[in-house]
Amino acid sequence: MTYSRITGTGRYLPEKVLTNFDLEKMVDTTDEWIRTRTGVERRHCVAEDQTTSDMCVEAARLALDAAGVAPTDIDMVIVGTTSPDLVFPNVGTIVQHRLGIPACPAVSLEAACTGFIYALSTADKYIRAGDVKRALVLGAECITKLIDWSDRNTCVLFGDGAGAVVLERSDEPGILTTHLGADGQYRDLLYYPVGASKDLAKAGTDEAAIMMTGKEVFKVAVTTLGDVASRALESAGVSPDELDWLVPHQANIRIIQATAKRLNLPMEKVIVTVQDHGNTSAASVPLALDTAVRDGRIKPGQLVLMEAFGGGFTWGSVLMRF
């Protein structure tokens, strides 16, 4: 039987760091207020001329090196992002060209904060079907370019970054289950009001910024993340006790803690990096995964559950044997 397995990980965070103390000088907030409500201590912000593909290329090179493969070995590229360089060509093709990856399927996938999980699930299906041998899967965002920096309810949350994995065909189980979902009825709770076919004239104005109803997003996120995690474990016949690690979307420490509680999972088994980079949307799960792989917490053979929740609403999980 054919499976897919992650063989290399990588991440990139922009050089510019914006701390909570920096934000105290910009909006009516405090370091204590931000930390106690979100867990965020600092976030990284792209330079004015830096793009999503720039970050993808850096993260991808590290993942390729970790997997011990060359760009010419890759036969599919999928990027989860909600902040592409351009309307077209898509970020996947830009990354493909810049890395020297030969002609192959290359695409961007937009599912907000769940983008990486959607992308990884898609690559897994292509590998299992026998159409792809080795895929480069990324989650990346220049989300700070979409923020109203005078809105303390949103500007304190987000940061930029990119994470990457190499996913390869394997005879041994790697990815065990993937579950994806979405419900468009919640659109108005978390959205960006400008697009290529809607209100484009607002781009660059005060009306073009992330809109979020925080309390309602929190309620739905906690319930949904708990449900999708439970479904992943049940479908694989695995109990929470058997999990080695939970790698959740790094949106908010309270959401992470509430999700772990619903699973009766101790926080010692949860990878938390939100303090270092804030909510990086589609980049947050691969950033956290690479951090834990490189610092030695996540080891080969361990059982890992990744999950995310984002605007749309979208959600998803990936249960794997690393």
ROMI-644286 format. One record per residue (C-alpha): residue number from 1; x, y, z. Coordinates in steps of 0.05 Angstrom, whole numbers. Example, Ala and Ser with C-alpha at 12.3 -4.5 7.8 and 13.67 -1.06 7.14 Angstrom:
// ROMI-644286
1_246_-90_156
2_273_-21_143
//
This chain:
// ROMI-644286
1_0_0_0
2_23_71_-15
3_29_123_39
4_59_192_44
5_109_214_97
6_141_280_116
7_216_273_107
8_239_345_117
9_215_410_148
10_237_482_145
11_215_552_167
12_229_625_155
13_212_686_197
14_227_758_173
15_283_796_207
16_240_853_233
17_211_837_302
18_154_877_332
19_147_866_407
20_87_880_451
21_126_939_479
22_133_967_409
23_58_962_401
24_47_1000_466
25_76_1060_429
26_29_1050_370
27_-40_1034_399
28_-76_1035_466
29_-52_969_493
30_-1_938_541
31_46_879_540
32_7_848_598
33_-60_855_562
34_-33_822_499
35_3_765_534
36_-54_747_581
37_-107_747_527
38_-68_720_468
39_-2_691_491
40_35_732_438
41_99_767_459
42_128_785_392
43_114_778_318
44_156_782_255
45_139_831_199
46_162_829_127
47_201_887_97
48_162_932_51
49_191_899_-11
50_188_827_16
51_136_779_-11
52_103_713_7
53_144_676_-45
54_209_706_-16
55_193_672_50
56_170_608_16
57_236_600_-20
58_277_607_44
59_234_557_83
60_233_509_24
61_308_507_18
62_314_485_90
63_261_432_81
64_294_404_19
65_361_402_54
66_330_367_114
67_299_315_68
68_364_306_30
69_331_319_-37
70_344_368_-94
71_293_415_-126
72_296_371_-187
73_268_314_-145
74_202_351_-131
75_143_337_-176
76_88_378_-143
77_86_445_-107
78_27_468_-64
79_26_533_-25
80_-28_549_26
81_-34_624_31
82_-85_679_35
83_-34_734_18
84_-5_717_-50
85_47_759_-86
86_0_771_-144
87_-70_753_-167
88_-33_711_-218
89_12_675_-231
90_1_637_-167
91_54_633_-113
92_67_559_-126
93_92_573_-196
94_136_631_-172
95_168_586_-119
96_175_530_-170
97_213_574_-218
98_257_607_-165
99_279_540_-136
100_292_509_-204
101_239_455_-197
102_223_424_-265
103_154_432_-297
104_102_400_-253
105_35_417_-220
106_45_480_-179
107_-12_517_-146
108_-33_562_-89
109_-91_542_-45
110_-132_592_-4
111_-165_569_60
112_-141_624_107
113_-108_595_170
114_-124_524_148
115_-87_533_83
116_-27_488_101
117_-72_432_126
118_-113_435_62
119_-49_436_20
120_-18_377_58
121_-82_337_53
122_-85_350_-22
123_-13_329_-33
124_-25_266_8
125_-82_246_-38
126_-40_256_-101
127_16_214_-72
128_-32_158_-50
129_-63_158_-119
130_5_146_-150
131_7_212_-190
132_62_245_-148
133_124_217_-116
134_150_277_-78
135_114_343_-62
136_137_409_-33
137_81_435_12
138_83_504_43
139_42_551_87
140_62_624_82
141_33_693_97
142_49_767_91
143_-11_778_136
144_15_843_167
145_4_877_100
146_-71_866_111
147_-76_896_181
148_-103_962_206
149_-48_981_255
150_-95_1027_292
151_-142_970_310
152_-115_940_375
153_-162_881_371
154_-128_854_309
155_-59_886_301
156_-33_852_365
157_-49_782_338
158_-16_773_271
159_53_762_243
160_88_739_179
161_126_676_163
162_131_612_122
163_137_538_137
164_151_481_89
165_153_405_87
166_175_354_37
167_123_299_31
168_146_234_-1
169_116_168_-24
170_128_113_28
171_114_40_39
172_107_53_114
173_49_93_143
174_63_167_152
175_0_208_144
176_-55_165_174
177_-117_208_166
178_-137_277_141
179_-203_313_154
180_-224_379_122
181_-286_421_132
182_-316_489_120
183_-380_528_134
184_-391_594_97
185_-447_617_143
186_-394_647_189
187_-363_691_136
188_-377_757_170
189_-342_737_235
190_-273_737_203
191_-258_765_134
192_-219_813_91
193_-266_860_53
194_-227_872_-11
195_-215_825_-70
196_-201_824_-144
197_-275_822_-161
198_-303_860_-102
199_-290_930_-76
200_-220_932_-106
201_-223_1008_-104
202_-218_1003_-28
203_-149_971_-32
204_-99_1015_4
205_-152_1053_43
206_-173_1049_116
207_-231_1003_96
208_-183_949_72
209_-164_911_135
210_-178_845_170
211_-247_846_203
212_-258_800_263
213_-311_789_316
214_-263_758_367
215_-310_729_419
216_-353_693_368
217_-292_667_330
218_-265_639_395
219_-329_601_411
220_-334_567_343
221_-259_554_339
222_-255_517_405
223_-315_473_390
224_-294_459_319
225_-221_444_334
226_-241_397_389
227_-289_361_343
228_-242_354_284
229_-187_329_330
230_-233_277_361
231_-256_255_292
232_-184_245_269
233_-168_202_329
234_-232_161_325
235_-224_147_251
236_-154_120_264
237_-174_81_326
238_-127_123_369
239_-141_151_438
240_-115_219_461
241_-69_183_510
242_-32_152_451
243_-15_220_421
244_56_242_429
245_43_313_405
246_-12_361_385
247_11_415_337
248_-46_465_334
249_-57_528_294
250_-20_582_334
251_-76_633_337
252_-86_647_410
253_-61_613_473
254_-131_609_501
255_-157_572_440
256_-98_524_444
257_-109_511_518
258_-184_502_510
259_-173_452_452
260_-123_412_493
261_-173_411_551
262_-228_383_506
263_-181_327_487
264_-159_316_560
265_-89_327_534
266_-36_358_580
267_-3_421_555
268_63_385_561
269_42_348_497
270_23_411_459
271_72_449_415
272_64_524_429
273_101_576_389
274_49_632_387
275_90_673_436
276_147_679_385
277_110_697_321
278_36_709_335
279_-18_684_288
280_16_672_221
281_-46_643_190
282_-29_587_141
283_44_588_163
284_31_575_237
285_25_498_236
286_88_485_194
287_126_537_234
288_108_502_299
289_123_433_268
290_192_453_244
291_209_486_311
292_192_422_349
293_227_377_299
294_291_417_301
295_294_425_376
296_285_350_384
297_216_346_415
298_183_312_355
299_221_249_338
300_214_197_283
301_160_146_298
302_119_191_343
303_45_202_334
304_29_275_317
305_-37_310_306
306_-38_376_269
307_-100_419_264
308_-122_488_243
309_-182_535_239
310_-190_596_196
311_-234_648_163
312_-289_621_121
313_-296_585_167
314_-249_529_147
315_-218_475_189
316_-178_411_183
317_-132_360_215
318_-76_314_196
319_-57_254_240
320_10_225_224
321_66_180_246
322_126_225_238
//
